[in-house]
Amino acid sequence: MLTSQKVWFIRDGKIGFATLGVDGKMTNLDASSGNKIKMHYFKKDSAFSSTLTETPGFPLQFHDALIFGVLEKIAARKGDPKMARYWKEEYREIVNEAKRYFNQRRTHGYGGGVQLHDH
């Protein structure tokens, strides 16, 4: 059974929310319609300086992803595709684990979410 779905889009540098009907018609949602929107986001860390005393703003168990990403780039520059693929896979494994971790925390185990609609 087809049902309408909630979607989000970006237009003119602003985020918008709408209901996309089964007929493809989009109806914008606004505060006056009584809809409530809960947004979850993650702060983007600032760039590291050269002091070497800073730590990333994400949990310790995912810090190795930074190292693996650098090792992948070094291997690629040295012309070693085998090692570059190895480090890239190690990097992706940790990044995927981090995504699962943050998504689970964001939805509190309930799943769900709002789908992106290209508008």
WOJO-V679196 format. One record per run of one state. SS is the DSSP state (@ for helix, = for strand, . for the rest). FROM is the first residue (numbers start at 1). LEN is the number of residues. If there is no record, write none. Layout:
# WOJO-V679196
((SS | FROM | LEN) (SS | FROM | LEN))
This chain:
# WOJO-V679196
((. | 1 | 4) (= | 5 | 7) (. | 12 | 2) (= | 14 | 7) (. | 21 | 5) (= | 26 | 3) (. | 29 | 2) (@ | 31 | 3) (. | 34 | 26) (@ | 60 | 3) (. | 63 | 1) (@ | 64 | 14) (. | 78 | 3) (@ | 81 | 27) (. | 108 | 7) (= | 115 | 2) (. | 117 | 3))
